[in-house]
């Protein structure tokens, strides 16, 4: 099967007259025999009371890019996706303008996930306290592409980019999302109090657009609904290869010499 080939199957959706894009197993509730990994497929379809649900399935081709000026045109769409995602979760979010997102994209301090030309995910880097602290912010995945491990891949990409650009900086995050907490923990982040995070006013100004900002103010910026998480590179030293590993050890071969007696 080629990436642009379609497959389809039918399934009657019990006691429902509506359908929204979703992963295959959500409605089939049983493994589907396909040629590619299941996460590579996506289903669209429609349902009526008299006809079975028809799924049209295609293989996704999501690529996570390190952003550059060529992706600036997605800035407003990214802002909308971040805001709509926060509204759907019912959680606070630090609002960012399209101009701000465009600056991050042009500076190469962001990653963007695309399925062809379709925006499906994003995250960006912020620096504070003279680059001593780095925040991975704005992690978002399009609703149609969730529950497929894409958020974890984006998080890994932006984390690795942060470590490359700012190897000595502490990377931190404040979040109310359980999934983000889990991803950060797997990368080596530890829960900390806000006092261990940056005291840069620019960072905390970013919280003014959050619906929970008044809680943060009432607690003198010491606590809020978010959990603080911190990755300290000093706690994760890079393992240096042993000098012995660099040496080529040649096997010692003993040659047994035989003493021959010659008679005159």
ZATOR-689817 format. One line per field, with one value per residue: residue number from 0; chain; x, y, z of N, C-alpha, C in turn; residue in one letter. Coordinates in Angstrom, 1 decimal. Example, Ala and Ser with C-alpha at 12.3 -4.5 7.8 and 13.67 -1.06 7.14 Angstrom:
<atoms>
seq <- [0,1] .
mol <- [A,A] .
neast <- [13.2,12.8] .
nnorth <- [-5.7,-2.2] .
nup <- [7.8,7.1] .
caeast <- [12.3,13.7] .
canorth <- [-4.5,-1.1] .
caup <- [7.8,7.1] .
ceast <- [13.2,12.9] .
cnorth <- [-3.3,0.0] .
cup <- [7.8,7.9] .
type <- [A,S] .
</atoms>
This chain:
<atoms>
seq <- [0,1,2,3,4,5,6,7,8,9,10,11,12,13,14,15,16,17,18,19,20,21,22,23,24,25,26,27,28,29,30,31,32,33,34,35,36,37,38,39,40,41,42,43,44,45,46,47,48,49,50,51,52,53,54,55,56,57,58,59,60,61,62,63,64,65,66,67,68,69,70,71,72,73,74,75,76,77,78,79,80,81,82,83,84,85,86,87,88,89,90,91,92,93,94,95,96,97,98,99,100,101,102,103,104,105,106,107,108,109,110,111,112,113,114,115,116,117,118,119,120,121,122,123,124,125,126,127,128,129,130,131,132,133,134,135,136,137,138,139,140,141,142,143,144,145,146,147,148,149,150,151,152,153,154,155,156,157,158,159,160,161,162,163,164,165,166,167,168,169,170,171,172,173,174,175,176,177,178,179,180,181,182,183,184,185,186,187,188,189,190,191,192,193,194,195,196,197,198,199,200,201,202,203,204,205,206,207,208,209,210,211,212,213,214,215,216,217,218,219,220,221,222,223,224,225,226,227,228,229,230,231,232,233,234,235,236,237,238,239,240,241,242,243,244,245,246,247,248,249,250,251,252,253,254,255,256,257,258,259,260,261,262,263] .
mol <- [A,A,A,A,A,A,A,A,A,A,A,A,A,A,A,A,A,A,A,A,A,A,A,A,A,A,A,A,A,A,A,A,A,A,A,A,A,A,A,A,A,A,A,A,A,A,A,A,A,A,A,A,A,A,A,A,A,A,A,A,A,A,A,A,A,A,A,A,A,A,A,A,A,A,A,A,A,A,A,A,A,A,A,A,A,A,A,A,A,A,A,A,A,A,A,A,A,A,A,A,A,A,A,A,A,A,A,A,A,A,A,A,A,A,A,A,A,A,A,A,A,A,A,A,A,A,A,A,A,A,A,A,A,A,A,A,A,A,A,A,A,A,A,A,A,A,A,A,A,A,A,A,A,A,A,A,A,A,A,A,A,A,A,A,A,A,A,A,A,A,A,A,A,A,A,A,A,A,A,A,A,A,A,A,A,A,A,A,A,A,A,A,A,A,A,A,A,A,A,A,A,A,A,A,A,A,A,A,A,A,A,A,A,A,A,A,A,A,A,A,A,A,A,A,A,A,A,A,A,A,A,A,A,A,A,A,A,A,A,A,A,A,A,A,A,A,A,A,A,A,A,A,A,A,A,A,A,A,A,A,A,A,A,A] .
neast <- [0.8,0.6,1.5,-0.5,-2.7,-6.0,-7.9,-10.8,-13.5,-16.5,-18.6,-21.1,-22.2,-23.2,-26.3,-25.9,-25.8,-23.9,-20.6,-17.1,-13.8,-11.5,-9.4,-8.8,-9.3,-10.9,-13.6,-13.9,-13.1,-11.5,-8.6,-7.3,-6.5,-3.8,-1.4,0.5,1.9,-0.6,-0.8,-0.3,-2.5,-5.6,-9.1,-11.9,-15.4,-19.0,-22.3,-25.5,-28.9,-29.8,-27.8,-24.6,-21.6,-19.2,-15.8,-13.1,-9.9,-6.5,-3.0,-1.0,1.5,3.3,5.6,8.1,9.4,12.3,11.7,11.8,12.2,10.5,8.2,6.6,4.1,2.3,1.8,-0.5,-2.4,-1.4,-1.5,-4.3,-4.9,-3.6,-5.1,-7.7,-7.4,-6.8,-9.2,-10.9,-9.9,-10.4,-8.6,-6.1,-4.2,-1.2,-1.5,-0.4,0.8,0.4,2.6,4.5,4.8,5.7,8.2,9.6,9.5,11.0,13.5,14.3,13.7,11.7,9.5,7.7,5.0,3.9,1.5,1.9,0.9,-0.6,-1.1,-0.3,0.8,2.8,5.5,7.5,10.5,11.4,13.5,15.1,16.3,18.9,19.5,19.8,17.7,15.4,12.3,10.0,7.4,3.9,3.1,1.2,-1.3,-3.1,-6.6,-7.5,-5.4,-4.6,-3.8,-2.0,0.6,2.0,2.3,4.3,6.5,6.8,7.5,9.9,11.4,11.5,12.7,15.2,16.2,16.3,18.3,20.4,20.7,21.0,22.9,23.7,21.6,18.9,16.0,12.6,9.1,5.7,2.6,-0.8,-1.5,-1.8,-0.7,1.4,3.0,3.7,5.2,7.3,8.5,9.4,11.5,13.3,12.7,11.9,9.5,9.1,9.1,7.8,9.7,12.1,12.2,12.6,13.1,12.5,10.7,9.5,8.8,6.7,4.9,3.8,1.9,-0.3,-2.4,-3.7,-6.5,-6.3,-4.7,-5.2,-5.2,-2.5,-1.4,-2.6,-1.2,1.3,3.0,4.0,2.7,0.3,-2.4,-0.9,1.7,5.1,8.0,11.3,14.2,17.5,20.6,22.9,22.3,22.2,24.7,26.8,27.8,31.1,33.2,35.2,38.7,40.0,38.4,38.9,41.2,42.8,42.8,45.0,45.1,47.2,49.4,50.9,53.8,54.8,58.0,60.0,62.7,65.1,67.2,70.2,72.1,75.6] .
nnorth <- [-1.2,2.2,5.4,7.3,5.9,4.8,3.0,1.2,0.4,-1.0,-0.2,-0.5,2.0,1.8,3.0,5.8,8.7,10.3,11.3,11.9,12.7,10.2,7.7,4.4,2.2,3.1,2.9,0.4,-1.4,-3.6,-5.3,-4.1,-5.4,-4.2,-2.9,-1.1,0.4,0.9,3.5,5.1,5.5,7.0,7.9,8.9,9.6,9.0,8.7,7.2,6.5,4.4,3.3,1.7,2.8,4.3,4.2,6.1,5.6,6.7,6.9,8.8,11.3,12.6,15.1,16.4,19.5,21.6,24.9,27.6,30.7,30.0,29.0,30.9,31.8,30.2,31.2,32.7,30.7,28.8,30.2,30.4,27.6,26.9,28.5,27.6,24.9,25.2,26.3,24.1,22.3,23.5,24.9,27.2,29.5,31.0,33.7,34.3,36.5,36.5,37.8,37.4,34.6,34.3,35.5,33.6,31.5,32.4,32.7,30.2,28.9,27.0,24.2,22.6,20.6,19.0,17.6,16.9,19.9,20.6,22.0,20.4,20.3,21.9,23.7,25.9,27.7,29.6,32.0,33.0,35.1,35.9,33.7,31.6,30.1,28.1,27.7,25.4,25.9,26.3,23.8,22.0,20.0,19.2,18.5,16.4,14.7,13.7,11.4,9.6,9.6,11.8,14.2,13.6,13.1,15.6,17.0,15.8,16.6,19.4,19.6,18.4,20.3,22.5,21.7,21.6,24.2,25.7,24.4,24.6,25.6,25.6,23.8,24.5,24.1,25.0,23.7,22.5,20.2,16.7,14.9,16.3,16.6,14.0,13.4,15.2,14.3,11.8,12.7,13.5,15.7,17.3,17.7,21.0,23.8,27.1,28.9,27.9,28.3,30.6,34.1,36.0,38.8,38.9,36.4,35.8,37.7,36.7,35.1,36.6,36.5,34.2,32.5,31.9,33.8,35.5,33.9,33.3,35.8,36.4,34.7,35.7,35.0,32.6,30.2,28.3,27.0,25.5,23.1,23.2,22.3,21.0,20.7,20.0,20.4,19.9,17.8,15.8,14.7,14.5,11.4,10.6,9.0,6.2,6.5,4.2,2.9,4.1,3.2,0.9,-2.4,-4.8,-8.2,-10.5,-12.6,-15.5,-17.0,-20.2,-21.3,-23.8,-25.8,-27.1,-29.9,-30.4,-32.8,-33.4] .
nup <- [0.0,-0.9,0.5,-0.3,-0.9,-0.4,2.1,3.1,5.4,6.8,9.6,12.0,14.0,17.3,18.6,17.9,16.0,15.0,14.1,14.5,13.5,14.3,16.0,14.6,16.4,18.3,17.7,16.5,18.4,18.3,17.0,13.9,10.8,9.2,6.9,7.7,10.8,13.3,14.4,12.2,10.8,10.1,10.5,8.7,8.3,8.0,9.4,9.4,10.4,8.9,7.5,7.5,9.3,7.4,7.0,5.8,5.3,5.7,5.4,7.6,7.4,9.3,10.1,12.3,12.4,12.9,13.5,11.1,9.2,7.1,8.0,9.2,8.3,9.6,12.1,13.2,13.1,14.8,17.3,17.5,17.7,20.1,22.0,21.6,22.4,25.1,26.0,25.6,27.4,29.7,31.2,32.4,30.3,29.1,27.2,23.9,21.3,17.7,16.5,18.4,18.4,15.8,16.0,17.5,15.8,13.6,14.8,15.1,17.4,18.0,17.4,14.9,13.9,11.1,8.9,5.9,4.5,6.6,9.8,12.8,15.3,17.8,19.6,21.7,22.6,25.4,27.0,30.1,32.8,31.9,30.2,31.9,32.7,31.0,29.3,28.0,26.1,25.2,24.1,22.0,20.4,17.5,17.7,16.1,16.0,18.3,21.2,20.0,20.6,19.6,21.0,22.9,21.2,20.1,22.4,23.2,21.0,21.3,23.7,23.3,21.5,23.1,24.9,23.2,22.3,24.7,26.7,29.4,30.8,33.1,32.6,32.7,33.7,34.0,34.8,34.5,33.4,33.4,31.6,30.5,32.8,33.2,30.9,31.2,33.6,32.7,31.2,33.0,34.6,37.8,40.4,41.8,44.0,43.3,44.0,43.2,40.6,37.7,38.6,36.9,35.8,33.3,32.6,34.5,33.8,31.6,32.5,32.9,31.1,31.8,33.1,35.7,37.0,39.1,41.3,41.5,42.0,44.5,46.1,46.2,44.0,44.7,44.6,42.7,40.6,38.9,38.6,39.4,37.5,37.1,35.2,35.8,34.5,35.8,37.5,35.8,34.6,31.6,30.5,30.3,27.9,28.8,29.0,28.4,26.7,24.3,23.4,21.2,21.7,21.2,20.5,22.3,21.0,21.5,20.3,19.9,20.2,18.7,19.7,17.8,17.6,16.0,14.6,14.1] .
caeast <- [0.0,1.3,1.0,-1.6,-3.8,-7.1,-8.6,-12.1,-14.2,-17.7,-18.9,-22.3,-21.9,-24.4,-27.0,-25.3,-26.1,-22.9,-19.2,-16.1,-12.5,-10.9,-8.5,-9.6,-9.7,-11.9,-15.0,-14.0,-12.8,-10.8,-7.5,-7.6,-5.3,-3.3,0.0,1.4,1.5,-1.9,-0.7,-0.1,-3.7,-6.6,-10.4,-13.0,-16.6,-20.3,-23.1,-26.9,-29.6,-30.1,-26.6,-23.5,-20.6,-18.1,-14.6,-12.1,-8.6,-5.3,-1.8,-0.5,2.9,3.6,7.0,8.3,10.5,12.8,11.1,12.6,11.3,9.6,6.9,6.0,2.7,1.4,1.8,-1.8,-3.1,-0.8,-2.1,-5.7,-4.9,-3.2,-6.2,-8.9,-7.0,-6.9,-10.6,-11.5,-9.5,-10.9,-7.4,-5.5,-3.1,-0.6,-1.8,0.7,0.3,0.9,3.9,5.5,5.1,6.5,9.6,10.2,9.7,12.1,14.7,14.6,13.4,10.4,9.3,6.3,4.6,3.0,1.0,1.8,0.9,-1.6,-0.6,-0.8,1.4,3.8,6.1,8.5,11.4,11.6,14.7,14.9,17.4,20.2,19.7,20.1,16.5,14.7,11.0,9.4,6.1,3.0,3.0,-0.2,-1.5,-4.4,-7.5,-7.7,-4.1,-4.2,-3.8,-1.2,2.0,2.6,2.8,5.5,7.5,7.1,8.1,11.2,12.1,11.8,13.6,16.6,16.6,16.7,19.6,21.5,21.0,21.3,23.3,23.9,20.5,17.9,14.7,11.5,7.8,4.6,1.5,-1.9,-1.8,-1.2,0.1,2.7,3.8,4.3,6.2,8.5,9.1,10.2,12.7,14.2,12.2,11.5,8.6,9.8,8.3,8.0,10.9,13.3,12.1,13.2,12.4,12.4,9.4,9.0,8.1,5.5,4.0,3.2,0.7,-1.4,-3.5,-4.3,-7.7,-6.0,-3.7,-5.5,-4.7,-1.0,-1.2,-3.0,-0.2,2.6,3.7,4.7,2.0,-0.9,-2.9,0.1,2.8,6.4,8.8,12.6,15.3,18.8,21.6,24.0,21.9,22.3,26.0,27.0,28.7,32.3,33.7,36.4,39.9,40.4,37.5,39.4,42.4,42.6,43.5,45.4,45.3,48.5,49.5,52.2,54.2,55.7,59.2,60.4,64.1,65.4,68.6,70.8,73.3,76.6] .
canorth <- [0.0,3.4,6.4,8.1,4.9,4.7,1.7,1.5,-0.7,-0.5,-0.6,0.1,2.6,1.5,4.1,7.1,9.3,11.3,10.8,12.8,12.0,9.5,6.6,3.3,1.2,3.7,2.4,-1.0,-2.1,-4.8,-5.0,-4.1,-5.9,-3.2,-3.1,-0.2,0.6,1.5,4.9,5.8,5.6,7.9,7.5,9.9,8.9,9.5,7.6,7.5,5.5,3.3,2.8,1.5,3.8,4.1,4.9,6.2,5.6,7.1,7.0,10.1,11.5,13.8,15.3,17.5,20.3,22.7,26.0,28.7,31.7,29.5,28.6,32.1,31.8,29.4,31.9,33.0,29.4,28.3,31.0,29.9,26.2,27.0,29.1,26.6,23.7,25.6,26.4,22.8,21.6,24.3,25.3,28.5,29.5,32.3,34.1,34.9,37.1,35.9,38.4,36.7,33.2,34.5,35.8,32.3,30.6,33.0,32.6,28.8,28.5,26.3,23.1,22.6,19.3,19.1,16.5,17.6,21.3,20.8,22.2,19.4,20.4,23.0,24.0,26.8,27.9,30.9,32.1,34.0,35.3,35.8,32.4,30.6,29.3,27.9,27.1,24.8,26.5,26.3,22.5,21.7,19.0,19.3,17.5,15.2,13.9,13.3,10.0,8.8,9.7,12.9,15.2,13.1,13.3,17.1,17.4,15.3,17.4,20.8,19.4,18.2,21.6,23.4,21.2,21.9,25.7,26.2,23.2,24.8,26.2,24.8,23.8,24.4,24.1,25.0,23.1,21.8,19.0,15.5,14.3,17.1,16.3,12.6,13.5,15.9,13.3,10.8,13.3,13.8,16.8,17.0,18.8,21.9,25.0,28.2,29.7,27.4,28.7,31.9,35.2,37.0,39.3,38.7,35.1,35.8,38.6,35.9,34.4,37.6,36.1,33.0,32.7,31.7,34.7,36.1,33.0,33.5,37.1,36.3,33.9,36.4,34.3,31.4,29.0,28.5,25.7,24.8,22.4,23.6,21.1,21.6,19.8,20.7,19.6,19.4,16.6,14.8,14.9,13.7,10.4,10.6,7.6,5.8,6.6,2.8,2.5,4.7,2.5,-0.4,-3.4,-5.9,-9.5,-10.9,-14.0,-16.1,-18.0,-21.2,-21.7,-25.1,-26.0,-28.3,-30.4,-30.9,-33.7,-33.3] .
caup <- [0.0,-0.9,1.5,-0.7,-1.2,0.7,2.4,3.9,6.0,7.4,11.0,12.5,15.3,18.1,19.3,17.7,14.7,14.7,14.0,14.4,13.2,15.5,15.6,14.2,17.4,19.2,17.4,16.2,19.7,18.0,16.1,12.5,10.0,8.2,6.5,8.5,12.2,13.5,14.6,11.0,10.1,10.6,9.9,8.6,7.8,8.3,9.8,9.4,11.1,8.1,6.8,8.4,9.3,6.4,7.3,4.8,6.1,5.0,6.2,7.9,7.2,10.2,10.3,13.2,11.9,13.7,12.8,10.5,8.6,6.1,8.7,9.8,7.9,10.5,13.4,13.7,13.2,16.0,18.4,17.6,18.2,21.6,22.7,21.6,23.2,26.5,26.3,25.6,28.6,30.8,32.0,32.1,29.3,28.9,25.8,23.1,20.0,16.5,16.3,19.4,17.9,14.6,16.4,17.9,14.6,12.8,15.5,15.2,18.8,18.1,16.5,14.3,13.4,9.9,8.1,4.6,4.8,7.7,11.1,13.7,16.6,18.0,20.9,21.5,23.7,26.0,27.9,31.2,33.7,31.1,29.6,32.9,32.7,29.7,29.4,26.8,26.2,24.0,23.5,21.5,19.3,16.9,18.3,15.3,16.0,19.7,21.6,19.2,21.0,18.9,22.0,23.5,20.2,20.0,23.7,23.1,20.0,21.8,24.9,22.7,20.9,24.3,25.5,22.2,22.2,26.0,27.4,30.8,31.4,33.7,31.8,33.7,33.1,35.0,34.0,35.2,32.6,33.9,30.5,30.4,34.0,33.0,29.8,31.8,34.5,31.9,30.6,34.1,35.4,39.1,40.9,42.6,44.4,42.4,44.4,42.5,39.1,37.5,39.2,35.9,35.7,32.0,32.6,35.2,33.1,30.6,33.2,33.1,30.2,32.3,33.9,37.2,37.4,40.4,42.3,41.6,42.7,45.9,46.8,46.0,43.0,45.3,44.3,41.9,40.3,38.2,39.3,38.8,37.2,36.7,34.8,36.1,33.8,36.7,38.0,34.7,33.9,30.5,30.7,29.4,27.6,29.5,28.1,28.0,25.6,23.1,23.0,20.5,22.4,20.2,21.2,22.4,20.4,21.8,19.3,20.6,19.4,19.0,19.6,17.1,17.8,14.8,14.8,13.1] .
ceast <- [0.9,0.7,-0.3,-2.8,-4.8,-7.6,-9.9,-12.7,-15.5,-17.9,-20.1,-22.0,-23.2,-24.9,-26.3,-25.6,-25.0,-21.5,-18.3,-14.8,-12.0,-10.0,-9.3,-10.1,-10.7,-13.3,-15.0,-13.8,-12.2,-9.7,-7.9,-6.4,-5.0,-1.9,1.0,1.0,0.2,-1.9,-0.6,-1.4,-4.7,-7.9,-11.3,-14.2,-17.9,-21.2,-24.6,-27.6,-29.8,-28.9,-25.5,-22.5,-19.5,-16.9,-13.7,-10.8,-7.5,-4.2,-1.3,1.0,3.3,5.1,7.2,9.6,11.0,12.4,12.2,11.6,10.3,8.3,6.2,4.5,1.8,1.2,0.4,-2.6,-2.6,-1.4,-3.6,-5.8,-4.6,-4.4,-7.4,-8.6,-7.2,-8.4,-11.3,-11.2,-10.0,-9.8,-6.9,-4.4,-2.5,-0.8,-0.6,0.2,1.0,2.3,4.9,5.8,5.9,7.9,10.3,10.5,10.9,13.5,15.2,14.5,12.1,10.5,7.9,6.1,3.6,2.7,0.8,2.0,0.0,-0.8,-1.2,-0.2,2.5,4.3,7.2,9.4,11.4,12.8,14.5,16.2,18.7,20.5,20.0,18.9,15.9,13.3,10.6,7.9,5.2,2.8,1.5,-0.2,-2.9,-5.3,-7.6,-6.5,-3.7,-4.4,-3.1,0.3,2.7,3.1,4.1,6.7,7.9,7.9,9.6,12.1,12.5,12.7,15.0,17.1,17.0,18.1,20.7,21.8,21.4,21.7,23.5,22.7,19.6,16.6,13.6,10.1,6.8,3.3,0.4,-2.2,-1.1,-0.3,1.4,3.6,4.4,5.4,7.5,9.2,9.9,11.5,13.7,13.8,11.8,10.6,9.3,8.8,8.7,9.3,12.2,13.3,12.7,12.4,12.3,10.9,8.7,8.2,6.7,4.4,3.2,1.9,-0.5,-2.6,-4.2,-5.5,-7.4,-5.0,-4.0,-5.1,-3.2,-0.7,-1.5,-2.0,1.2,3.5,4.5,4.0,0.8,-1.5,-1.9,1.1,4.1,7.3,10.2,13.5,16.6,19.9,22.7,23.6,21.9,23.6,26.1,28.1,29.9,32.8,35.0,37.6,40.4,39.6,38.1,40.6,42.1,43.5,43.8,45.6,46.8,48.6,50.9,52.6,55.2,56.8,59.7,62.0,64.4,66.9,69.1,72.1,74.3,77.0] .
cnorth <- [1.2,4.4,7.1,7.2,4.9,3.3,2.1,0.2,-0.2,-1.0,0.2,0.7,2.5,2.8,5.5,7.5,10.3,10.7,12.0,12.1,11.4,8.3,5.4,2.4,1.8,3.2,1.0,-1.9,-3.5,-4.5,-5.0,-4.5,-4.9,-3.4,-2.2,-0.1,1.3,3.0,5.7,6.0,6.5,7.6,8.7,9.1,9.6,8.3,8.1,6.3,4.3,2.6,2.7,2.7,3.4,4.9,4.9,6.5,6.0,7.1,8.4,10.1,12.8,13.9,16.5,18.2,21.3,24.0,26.9,29.6,31.2,29.1,29.7,32.2,31.1,30.1,32.1,31.7,28.7,28.9,30.5,28.5,26.2,27.4,28.1,25.4,24.0,25.7,25.1,22.1,22.3,24.7,26.6,28.4,30.9,32.7,34.7,35.4,36.3,36.5,37.7,35.3,33.3,34.7,34.5,31.4,31.1,32.8,31.1,28.2,27.8,25.1,23.0,21.2,19.5,17.7,17.0,19.1,21.6,20.9,21.1,19.5,21.5,23.1,25.0,27.0,29.4,30.9,33.2,34.1,35.1,34.4,31.3,29.7,29.3,27.3,26.6,25.1,26.2,24.9,22.2,20.7,19.2,18.2,16.3,14.2,13.5,11.8,9.1,9.0,10.9,13.9,14.8,13.3,14.8,17.6,17.0,16.2,18.8,20.7,19.3,19.5,22.5,23.0,21.6,23.4,26.3,25.0,23.4,25.4,25.2,24.9,23.6,24.5,24.3,24.6,22.5,20.5,17.7,14.8,15.0,16.8,14.9,12.7,14.2,15.0,12.3,11.4,13.7,15.1,16.4,18.1,19.7,23.0,26.1,29.0,29.2,27.7,30.1,33.0,36.3,37.5,39.0,37.4,35.2,36.8,37.8,35.2,35.3,37.2,34.8,33.3,32.5,32.7,35.3,35.2,33.1,34.8,37.0,35.6,34.4,35.6,33.1,30.1,29.3,27.1,24.9,24.2,22.8,22.4,21.7,20.5,20.6,19.8,19.1,18.1,15.4,14.9,14.0,12.7,10.4,9.2,7.4,5.9,5.2,2.4,3.1,4.0,1.2,-1.4,-4.6,-7.2,-9.9,-12.4,-14.5,-17.2,-18.9,-21.6,-23.1,-25.2,-27.3,-28.7,-30.9,-31.7,-33.4,-34.7] .
cup <- [0.0,0.0,1.0,-1.1,0.0,0.9,3.1,4.4,6.6,8.8,11.4,13.9,16.2,18.7,19.1,16.2,14.3,14.7,13.9,14.1,14.4,15.1,15.4,15.4,18.3,19.0,17.0,17.4,19.4,17.0,14.7,11.7,9.0,7.9,7.2,9.9,12.3,13.7,13.4,10.3,10.8,9.9,9.8,8.0,8.2,8.7,9.7,10.0,10.3,7.5,7.8,8.3,8.3,6.8,6.1,5.5,5.2,5.9,6.4,7.7,8.0,10.4,11.3,12.8,13.0,12.9,12.2,9.9,7.6,6.7,9.4,9.5,8.8,11.9,14.0,14.0,14.5,17.3,18.6,18.2,19.7,22.4,22.8,22.4,24.7,26.9,26.4,26.9,29.8,31.7,31.6,31.0,29.3,27.4,25.1,21.8,18.8,16.2,17.2,18.9,16.6,14.9,16.8,16.7,13.8,13.5,15.6,16.6,19.0,17.2,16.1,13.6,12.2,9.3,6.7,4.9,6.0,9.1,12.1,15.1,16.6,19.4,20.6,22.7,24.1,27.0,28.9,32.0,33.0,30.7,30.6,33.1,31.3,29.9,28.0,26.9,25.0,23.4,23.2,20.4,18.8,17.4,17.4,15.3,17.4,20.0,20.7,19.5,20.4,19.9,22.6,22.5,20.1,21.3,23.7,22.1,20.6,23.0,24.3,22.1,22.0,24.8,24.5,22.2,23.5,26.9,28.9,31.5,32.1,32.9,32.8,33.0,34.3,34.2,35.0,34.5,33.1,32.9,30.4,31.6,33.8,32.0,30.4,32.8,33.8,31.3,31.7,34.9,36.8,39.6,41.9,43.0,43.4,42.8,43.7,41.0,39.0,38.2,38.2,35.7,34.4,31.9,33.3,34.6,32.1,31.2,33.3,32.2,30.7,33.2,35.4,37.7,38.7,41.5,42.6,42.3,44.2,46.7,46.6,45.1,43.6,45.0,43.5,41.6,39.5,39.1,38.6,38.6,36.7,36.3,35.0,35.4,34.7,37.4,37.0,33.9,32.7,30.8,29.7,29.2,28.3,28.5,27.6,26.8,24.2,22.6,22.3,21.2,21.4,21.0,21.2,22.0,20.7,20.8,19.9,19.6,19.7,18.8,18.9,17.3,16.4,15.1,13.7,12.7] .
type <- [X,X,X,X,X,X,X,X,X,X,X,X,X,X,X,X,X,X,X,X,X,X,X,X,X,X,X,X,X,X,X,X,X,X,X,X,X,X,X,X,X,X,X,X,X,X,X,X,X,X,X,X,X,X,X,X,X,X,X,X,X,X,X,X,X,X,X,X,X,X,X,X,X,X,X,X,X,X,X,X,X,X,X,X,X,X,X,X,X,X,X,X,X,X,X,X,X,X,X,X,X,X,X,X,X,X,X,X,X,X,X,X,X,X,X,X,X,X,X,X,X,X,X,X,X,X,X,X,X,X,X,X,X,X,X,X,X,X,X,X,X,X,X,X,X,X,X,X,X,X,X,X,X,X,X,X,X,X,X,X,X,X,X,X,X,X,X,X,X,X,X,X,X,X,X,X,X,X,X,X,X,X,X,X,X,X,X,X,X,X,X,X,X,X,X,X,X,X,X,X,X,X,X,X,X,X,X,X,X,X,X,X,X,X,X,X,X,X,X,X,X,X,X,X,X,X,X,X,X,X,X,X,X,X,X,X,X,X,X,X,X,X,X,X,X,X,X,X,X,X,X,X,X,X,X,X,X,X,X,X,X,X,X,X] .
</atoms>
